[in-house]
């Protein structure tokens, strides 16, 4: 697949895909005889994985380390697993923090709505 096809498929710009490859977020993509990137299904799986991990907030540096370890082979399985376990816990913590923030905002919005309702009740009372 060409970079344009993959870009459309995964919802990332060609520039982002080139960046991911350049910094090591995805393994090097094969090229055809003309030097044009020729993505495989496995490349697309990597891109989707990285896209998902970035969306979850994992740092580029951590993902580069993970891809590098993957390329070193099976001897790094435990280390890779530990990276994911650690990042999972951080994500859980972030979700908890975000939920607390959401709860706070909900309470704040509720207070504004109560204030607006009281003001509207006063206006209705005055108009009667």
Helices and strands as residue ranges (DSSP letters): H 3-10, H 14-23, H 41-55, H 60-72, G 74-76, H 77-127
